[in-house]
C-alpha cells in the first residue's frame, strides 16, 4: 500500500497556502483541500505572491518552497 504521508515540503506548502488564504482576500476563488498536492499549493502561493502585497517573511516562505521544488525537479 502506498504511503500517503505528505513530505515536509508538501506540508510546508500546504500550511503556508492555508495561512495566506485565510489572511488575504481571495478574489480568484482559490480552493485548498486537505488532499491538495504540491502543485495545487504552488499555484495558490504564486497567485498570492503576484496578487497581494505580502510581508517579507511571507515572501521568503514562498521562495523557500519554490527553491525546494526546484531541488525536487533537479533530482527527477
C-alpha positions in Angstrom: 0.0 0.0 0.0 1.3 3.4 -0.9 2.4 5.8 1.8 0.1 8.8 1.7 2.0 10.8 4.2 2.9 14.3 3.0 6.6 15.2 2.7 8.0 18.1 4.7 7.9 20.3 1.6 4.3 19.4 0.8 3.3 20.1 4.4 5.1 23.5 4.5 3.5 24.4 1.2 0.0 23.4 2.4 0.3 25.2 5.7 1.7 28.4 4.1 -1.1 28.4 1.4 -3.7 27.8 4.1 -2.4 30.6 6.3 -2.1 33.1 3.5 -5.6 32.3 2.1 -7.1 32.9 5.5 -5.2 36.2 5.9 -5.7 37.8 2.4 -8.8 38.3 0.2 -9.4 35.5 -2.3 -10.7 37.3 -5.4 -9.6 34.4 -7.6 -11.7 31.9 -5.5 -8.7 29.7 -5.0 -9.6 26.4 -3.2 -7.3 24.4 -0.9 -8.4 20.9 0.1 -6.8 18.6 2.7 -5.8 16.4 -0.3 -4.3 19.2 -2.3 -1.0 18.3 -3.8 2.2 20.3 -4.0 1.3 21.7 -7.5 -2.1 23.0 -6.2 -0.3 24.7 -3.3 2.3 26.1 -5.6 -0.4 27.6 -7.9 -2.1 29.3 -4.9 1.2 30.6 -3.5 2.4 32.1 -6.8 -1.0 33.7 -7.4 -0.9 35.3 -3.9 2.7 36.4 -4.4 1.7 38.3 -7.5 -1.7 39.5 -6.5 -1.1 40.6 -2.9 1.4 42.8 -1.1 2.9 40.2 1.2 5.1 40.7 4.2 8.7 39.9 3.7 8.5 36.8 5.9 5.6 35.5 3.8 7.5 36.2 0.6 10.6 34.4 1.9 8.4 31.4 3.0 7.0 31.1 -0.6 10.5 31.5 -2.1 11.8 28.7 0.2 9.0 26.4 -1.1 9.8 27.3 -4.7 13.5 26.5 -4.1 12.6 23.2 -2.6 10.5 22.4 -5.7 13.4 23.3 -7.9 15.6 20.8 -6.0 12.9 18.1 -6.5 12.8 18.8 -10.2 16.6 18.6 -10.4 16.5 15.2 -8.8 14.0 13.7 -11.2 
